[in-house]
């Protein structure tokens, strides 16, 4: 239990509010009415204050009382709604003795109220509402914490996220920006002629990424199923087979893996698929997408992200996978072996999981070390086939694929490629991935026979790309968990 609530319990304030709740009910005052008749929000009033005051127009507001102080027959309070706060004045003369007594003795800071009144300016020059009528909308039984701003326990703040949002305006602003971010993504894709679709969340075979899935049971079918690990990649490709040419999906996906500042298990992702386009077309579209979303959400293309100064408006570079790794580590990933990479990872102090470790994971770990030193913006290209089981190979360099990834502030902020549409090649790569799974690599992809069959009916040349809410967290320069509205938390043990 937080110190704020320990203090509240020892003073008996919660019990006192429960007593008031019972007294309100005995007095036939409904502490939780269902109807409100709000006509204005706080900022709307402040923006039009002189006009409303001049016309002596009665306004009705609703919100939470954030402060309350009494001066004999006159009381003041701050009312908070979605737009901000405004001062209220309650005069015993205006609202009547009985109503004033109820307000003084039964209403506490944190309660929700509806008030009606007229605009006026106090002798101190503060724009206020002189209340002529009020009613209780919701009695808060638990008092709001007084020391939340100084709270150091991040777990406590995330667990009681509703209080964090209520008390810290920057958290509310982040949530609004998050909504603007995904709206900008959606608007951009629709404007480019893409059709928004929905694909299954529950799958009998996971696909579209190298990741460990969550497993659950479908009772009606008596069948174990997986929560999707991609935004319907193999389903959207089926839509390309079906004749749709430009699709995208925004939704939740799930990966049963480790947690850190960048990685979450339950998060929002967007993926698009574009028939008759290749990775070069995708690179141009994604750069345009990033610039549009950043400008629409934040009003700028310049960001400070994790110690990197990033300007999305400047020329985006190309980072060749093989060349970049060789420049940073001396290892040629196309002419190496597992032992050599292990020795180099140990030398560099890079931690890695021994379970299921193979040449694919070895190369991936080596690249992740290198990318942390790249500010961007730019695109990683020339990615080896061994780490790209769904990407089409580069005809000029068969060991590599036509894959691209935006690199910003030392991290990959998306993944795209010219999609593999050769069913024979795809079947062979799935077989290789299945072998890796059998050898202990839980992130290797499953063999999807139904998808291979769909490819055999023919899929046009297609470019696909996906990006997650990691992009938003990076532009906000906060961790992935902080960028979520309600991150998953372990239940708190009662002591």
C-alpha positions in Angstrom: 0.0 0.0 0.0 1.3 3.5 -0.9 2.2 5.9 1.9 -0.6 8.2 0.8 -3.2 5.6 1.3 -1.7 4.4 4.6 -1.9 8.0 5.8 -5.5 8.2 4.6 -6.5 5.0 6.4 -4.8 5.9 9.7 -6.7 9.3 9.8 -9.9 7.5 9.1 -10.8 9.7 6.2 -12.1 6.8 4.1 -14.4 5.8 7.0 -15.5 9.4 7.4 -16.5 9.5 3.7 -18.4 6.2 4.0 -20.3 7.8 6.9 -21.1 10.8 4.8 -22.3 8.5 2.1 -24.8 6.9 4.4 -26.0 10.3 5.7 -26.6 11.5 2.1 -28.8 8.4 1.4 -30.7 8.9 4.7 -31.4 12.5 3.6 -32.8 11.3 0.3 -29.9 12.7 -1.7 -28.8 10.4 -4.4 -24.9 10.3 -4.3 -24.7 8.6 -7.7 -27.4 10.1 -10.0 -27.3 9.0 -13.7 -28.4 12.3 -15.3 -26.3 15.4 -15.9 -27.1 18.5 -17.9 -23.7 20.0 -18.7 -23.7 22.9 -21.2 -20.1 24.0 -21.2 -16.6 22.8 -20.5 -14.1 24.8 -18.5 -11.8 26.0 -21.2 -14.7 26.8 -23.4 -16.0 29.2 -20.7 -12.6 30.7 -20.1 -12.1 31.3 -23.9 -15.5 33.1 -24.1 -15.6 34.5 -20.6 -16.2 38.2 -21.4 -19.0 37.5 -23.8 -20.7 35.0 -21.3 -20.2 37.5 -18.4 -21.7 40.4 -20.4 -24.7 38.4 -21.5 -25.1 37.1 -17.9 -25.6 33.7 -19.5 -26.1 30.8 -17.1 -23.7 27.9 -17.7 -23.7 24.4 -16.3 -20.5 22.5 -15.7 -19.7 19.0 -14.4 -16.5 17.6 -13.1 -14.3 16.7 -10.1 -13.6 19.0 -7.2 -9.8 19.3 -6.9 -9.7 21.8 -4.0 -12.3 23.2 -1.6 -11.8 26.0 1.0 -14.4 27.9 3.1 -14.5 31.5 4.3 -17.5 31.5 6.5 -20.5 32.1 4.3 -18.5 31.9 1.1 -16.6 28.8 -0.2 -14.3 28.4 -3.2 -13.4 25.2 -5.2 -11.6 24.2 -8.3 -13.6 22.1 -10.7 -11.6 19.9 -13.1 -13.0 18.5 -16.3 -11.5 17.1 -19.5 -10.3 20.6 -20.7 -8.8 21.9 -17.4 -9.9 23.7 -14.3 -12.0 26.6 -13.4 -12.8 28.3 -10.0 -16.2 28.0 -8.4 -17.7 30.3 -5.8 -20.5 29.1 -3.5 -22.4 31.8 -1.5 -24.7 30.8 1.3 -27.0 33.6 0.2 -27.1 32.4 -3.4 -27.7 28.7 -2.9 -29.5 28.7 0.4 -28.6 27.8 3.9 -29.5 24.1 3.7 -27.7 23.6 0.4 -24.7 25.4 1.7 -24.6 23.3 4.9 -24.8 20.1 2.8 -21.9 21.3 0.6 -19.8 22.2 3.6 -20.3 19.1 5.6 -20.9 16.3 3.0 -18.9 17.2 -0.1 -15.2 16.5 -0.2 -12.3 17.1 -2.5 -12.4 14.5 -5.2 -16.2 14.3 -5.4 -17.9 14.9 -8.8 -20.5 17.7 -8.9 -22.7 19.6 -11.4 -22.9 23.3 -10.9 -24.9 26.1 -12.7 -24.1 29.7 -12.4 -22.8 32.9 -14.0 -19.4 34.2 -14.9 -17.8 36.8 -12.7 -14.3 38.0 -11.8 -13.1 37.9 -8.1 -11.5 40.9 -6.5 -8.2 39.2 -7.1 -8.9 39.1 -10.8 -9.6 35.4 -11.2 -12.2 34.3 -13.7 -14.8 32.3 -11.8 -18.4 30.9 -11.7 -20.8 32.2 -9.0 -22.8 29.1 -8.4 -26.6 29.4 -8.1 -27.4 25.7 -8.1 -25.4 22.5 -7.6 -25.9 18.7 -7.1 -23.6 15.8 -6.3 -22.8 13.5 -9.2 -20.5 10.9 -7.5 -19.2 10.6 -4.0 -15.5 9.7 -3.9 -15.1 7.3 -1.0 -11.3 7.2 -1.1 -9.4 10.5 -0.9 -7.0 11.5 -3.6 -3.4 11.2 -2.6 -1.6 14.4 -1.6 2.0 13.4 -2.3 1.6 11.6 -5.7 3.9 14.1 -7.5 6.9 13.0 -5.3 6.2 9.3 -5.5 9.4 7.5 -6.5 7.9 4.0 -6.9 7.3 3.7 -10.7 5.5 0.3 -10.2 3.0 2.0 -7.9 2.4 4.8 -10.4 1.8 2.4 -13.3 -0.4 0.1 -11.1 -2.6 3.1 -10.2 -2.4 4.6 -13.6 -5.7 6.3 -13.2 -4.3 8.4 -10.5 -1.2 9.2 -12.5 -3.4 10.4 -15.4 -5.6 12.4 -13.0 -2.8 14.2 -11.2 -0.1 14.5 -13.9 -1.2 16.5 -16.9 1.7 15.2 -19.0 0.4 11.7 -18.8 -3.0 12.8 -20.1 -1.2 14.7 -22.8 0.7 11.5 -23.7 -2.5 9.5 -24.0 -4.0 12.2 -26.3 -0.9 12.2 -28.5 -1.0 8.4 -28.6 -4.5 8.7 -30.1 -3.4 11.4 -32.5 -0.4 9.1 -33.6 -2.6 6.2 -34.6 -5.2 8.5 -36.2 -2.4 10.0 -38.3 -1.2 6.5 -39.3 -4.7 5.4 -40.3 -5.5 8.6 -42.2 -2.2 8.3 -44.1 -2.9 4.8 -45.2 -6.5 5.5 -46.2 -5.4 8.6 -48.1 -2.9 6.4 -50.0 -5.7 4.1 -51.1 -5.2 1.2 -48.6 -8.2 -0.7 -47.3 -8.4 -1.3 -43.5 -9.1 -5.0 -42.7 -9.4 -7.2 -39.7 -7.7 -10.6 -39.5 -7.8 -13.4 -36.8 -6.3 -12.9 -33.4 -6.5 -16.6 -32.5 -4.6 -18.9 -34.9 -3.9 -22.6 -35.1 -0.4 -21.8 -36.5 1.5 -18.6 -35.7 3.2 -16.8 -38.5 4.7 -13.5 -39.7 7.5 -13.1 -37.1 10.2 -14.8 -35.2 8.6 -14.8 -31.7 7.3 -17.1 -28.9 3.5 -17.1 -28.8 1.0 -17.2 -26.0 -1.0 -20.4 -26.0 -4.7 -20.7 -24.9 -7.5 -23.2 -25.3 -10.6 -22.9 -27.5 -13.3 -24.7 -25.4 -15.9 -25.0 -28.1 -13.5 -26.6 -30.6 -11.5 -28.4 -27.9 -8.4 -27.0 -29.6 -5.2 -25.3 -28.4 -4.7 -22.0 -30.3 -2.1 -19.2 -30.3 -2.5 -15.4 -29.9 -1.2 -13.8 -33.0 2.4 -12.6 -33.1 2.0 -10.4 -36.2 -0.7 -8.1 -37.5 -2.2 -10.8 -39.8 0.8 -11.0 -42.1 0.0 -14.4 -43.6 -3.7 -13.5 -43.7 -3.2 -10.2 -45.5 -1.0 -12.0 -48.0 -4.0 -14.4 -48.6 -5.9 -11.2 -49.4 -3.3 -10.4 -52.0 -4.0 -13.9 -53.5 -7.7 -13.1 -53.3 -7.2 -10.0 -55.5 -7.1 -7.2 -53.0 -4.2 -5.0 -53.8 -3.7 -2.6 -50.8 -4.6 -3.5 -47.3 -3.6 -2.6 -43.8 -4.5 -3.5 -40.2 -4.1 -1.7 -36.9 -4.6 -3.9 -33.8 -3.2 -5.7 -30.8 -0.6 -8.5 -31.1 1.0 -10.7 -28.4 4.5 -12.1 -27.8 5.4 -14.2 -24.8 8.9 -12.9 -24.4 11.1 -10.8 -22.2 10.3 -7.3 -21.1 12.6 -4.2 -21.4 12.3 -0.5 -22.3 11.6 -1.4 -26.0 9.8 -4.8 -25.8 6.2 -5.5 -24.6 4.1 -8.6 -24.8 0.7 -7.0 -25.6 0.9 -4.0 -27.9 -0.5 -2.2 -30.9 0.9 -2.9 -34.4 0.2 -1.7 -37.9 1.0 -3.7 -41.0 0.3 -3.0 -44.7 0.5 -5.1 -47.8 0.8 -3.6 -51.3 0.5 -5.6 -54.4 2.7 -4.8 -57.5 5.2 -3.0 -55.2 8.7 -4.0 -54.0 10.8 -3.0 -51.1 12.1 0.2 -52.9 8.5 1.4 -53.2 8.0 0.4 -49.5 11.0 2.4 -48.4 9.7 5.6 -50.1 6.2 5.1 -48.6 7.5 4.4 -45.1 9.8 7.5 -45.0 6.8 9.6 -46.0 4.6 7.8 -43.4 7.1 8.5 -40.6 7.4 12.2 -41.5 3.6 12.6 -41.8 2.9 11.0 -38.5 5.6 12.9 -36.6 4.5 16.2 -38.0 0.8 15.5 -37.3 1.3 14.2 -33.8 4.2 16.4 -32.5 4.4 19.3 -34.9 8.1 18.7 -35.6 10.5 16.4 -37.4 13.3 17.0 -34.8 13.6 14.8 -31.7 15.9 14.0 -28.9 15.6 10.2 -28.4 17.7 8.3 -25.9 20.7 10.6 -26.3 20.5 10.8 -30.1 19.6 14.0 -31.9 17.3 12.8 -34.7 16.0 14.9 -37.6 13.5 13.0 -39.7 13.6 15.8 -42.2 17.1 15.2 -43.4 18.2 12.6 -45.9 17.6 9.0 -44.8 20.7 6.9 -45.1 21.0 3.3 -46.2 22.8 0.9 -43.8 24.0 -2.3 -45.5 23.7 -5.2 -43.0 27.0 -7.0 -43.9 29.0 -3.8 -44.2 27.7 -2.3 -41.0 28.4 -5.4 -38.9 31.9 -5.8 -40.4 32.7 -2.1 -39.7 31.7 -2.4 -36.1 32.9 -5.9 -35.2 35.2 -7.1 -37.9 32.9 -10.1 -38.6 31.8 -10.9 -42.1 28.4 -12.4 -41.4 28.3 -14.2 -44.8 31.6 -15.9 -44.1 31.5 -16.9 -40.5 30.4 -19.6 -38.1 28.6 -19.8 -34.8 31.8 -20.2 -32.7 33.4 -17.1 -34.2 30.3 -15.0 -33.5 30.1 -16.4 -29.9 33.7 -15.4 -29.2 33.0 -11.9 -30.6 29.8 -11.5 -28.5 31.7 -12.6 -25.4 34.5 -10.1 -26.2 32.0 -7.3 -26.7 30.1 -8.2 -23.4 26.9 -9.0 -25.2 24.5 -11.2 -23.2 22.6 -13.8 -25.2 20.4 -16.8 -24.5 22.1 -20.2 -24.9 18.8 -22.0 -25.3 18.1 -22.6 -29.0 21.2 -20.6 -30.0 22.2 -21.1 -33.6 23.7 -19.2 -36.5 20.5 -17.2 -37.0 20.4 -16.1 -33.4 24.1 -15.5 -33.4 24.0 -13.1 -36.4 20.9 -11.3 -35.0 22.7 -10.7 -31.7 25.7 -9.3 -33.4 23.5 -6.9 -35.5 21.6 -5.7 -32.4 25.0 -4.7 -30.8 25.8 -2.7 -34.0 22.5 -1.0 -34.4 22.7 0.6 -30.9 25.4 2.9 -32.3 23.4 4.3 -35.2 21.4 7.5 -34.8 19.6 7.4 -38.1 17.2 8.1 -39.7 17.9 5.5 -42.3 17.0 2.0 -43.5 18.8 -1.2 -42.9 19.1 -3.2 -46.2 20.9 -6.2 -47.4 19.6 -8.5 -44.6 20.7 -12.2 -44.9 18.2 -14.8 -46.0 18.9 -16.9 -42.9 17.3 -14.3 -40.6 14.5 -13.4 -43.1 12.3 -16.5 -43.7 9.4 -14.5 -45.4 11.4 -12.0 -47.5 12.2 -12.4 -51.2 15.9 -12.9 -52.0 18.0 -10.3 -53.8 18.5 -11.6 -57.3 21.9 -9.9 -57.4 23.0 -11.3 -54.0 21.1 -14.6 -53.4 22.4 -14.9 -49.8 20.6 -11.6 -49.0 16.9 -10.5 -49.1 15.0 -7.4 -50.3 14.2 -6.4 -46.7 14.2 -3.0 -45.1 14.0 -1.7 -41.5 13.8 1.9 -40.3 16.7 2.6 -38.0 16.2 5.5 -35.5 18.1 6.2 -32.2 19.8 2.8 -32.2 16.8 0.7 -32.8 14.7 -1.0 -35.5 11.3 0.9 -35.7 9.7 -1.4 -38.2 10.2 -4.2 -40.6 9.4 -4.6 -44.3 10.3 -6.5 -47.4 9.5 -7.6 -50.9 7.3 -10.6 -49.9 8.3 -14.1 -50.8 5.7 -15.4 -53.3 7.4 -18.5 -54.6 5.5 -21.4 -52.9 8.4 -23.9 -53.4 11.0 -21.5 -51.8 8.5 -20.6 -49.0 8.0 -24.3 -48.2 11.7 -24.9 -48.0 12.2 -22.0 -45.7 9.3 -23.1 -43.5 10.9 -26.5 -43.3 14.2 -24.9 -42.2 12.4 -22.9 -39.6 10.6 -26.0 -38.3 13.9 -27.8 -37.9 15.2 -24.9 -35.8 12.1 -25.1 -33.6 12.6 -28.8 -33.1 16.2 -28.1 -32.1 15.0 -25.7 -29.4 14.6 -22.3 -31.1 11.2 -21.3 -29.7 11.2 -18.1 -31.8 11.6 -19.9 -35.1 8.5 -19.8 -37.3 6.0 -22.7 -37.6 5.4 -24.5 -40.9 2.1 -23.1 -42.2 0.8 -25.6 -44.8 -2.4 -23.7 -45.5 -0.4 -20.5 -46.4 1.9 -22.4 -48.7 -1.2 -23.9 -50.4 -2.6 -20.3 -50.8 0.7 -19.2 -52.4 0.4 -22.1 -54.9 -2.7 -20.3 -56.3 -0.5 -17.3 -57.1 0.3 -14.1 -55.2 1.4 -11.0 -57.2 4.7 -9.2 -56.4 3.9 -7.6 -53.0 5.6 -5.3 -50.5 4.7 -5.6 -46.8 5.7 -3.5 -43.8 4.9 -3.4 -40.1 5.5 -1.0 -37.2 4.5 -1.1 -33.6 3.8 1.5 -30.9 7.6 1.4 -30.3 7.7 4.2 -32.8 5.4 6.3 -30.6 7.4 5.6 -27.5 10.6 6.6 -29.2 9.2 9.8 -30.5 7.9 10.5 -27.0 11.4 9.5 -25.6 9.8 7.3 -22.9 9.8 3.5 -22.3 7.3 1.2 -23.9 5.5 0.6 -20.7 5.2 4.3 -20.0 3.8 4.8 -23.5 0.9 2.4 -22.8 -2.2 3.6 -21.1 -2.5 0.6 -18.8 0.6 -1.6 -19.0 0.3 -5.2 -17.7 1.2 -5.4 -14.0 1.7 -8.2 -11.6 -1.1 -8.3 -9.0 0.0 -6.7 -5.7 0.3 -9.1 -2.8 -1.8 -8.3 0.3 0.3 -8.1 3.4 
